[in-house]
Amino acid sequence: MVGCIKMKINWMLLAGVAPYLSVLAYDVWLHVNHRKVPPKERGAHGISIVLFGVFFITSILGLHSIAVIALACVIPVILYDEIVFHKLLSKHERTVHNLAGICLLGFITTWIVSIFYN
């Protein structure tokens, strides 16, 4: 029974992250096809990808202490990226970034809810 509950939680987290990853994939496509991303911004993106990866993997594995630390590290990087590099973007791309933020909050909420089912 415990194995079934754990598997449901993993599926719930995978379903919770899907919208965020979909919006990120579209944003990457925009970066590749519509504007040249400066090296410093690419660096911020790389750091946020690694930190989000750590957060996602540790959330799936139930390593909540590490997941909280990774989340606490990735949020300032994402905010820095938005404040420093994205304030002059087109309205369309800002909308994509806002949607990504909403999807990220949805995943974080899904993760928090999943903790109570564990």
Disulfide bonds with the S-S distance in Angstrom:
none
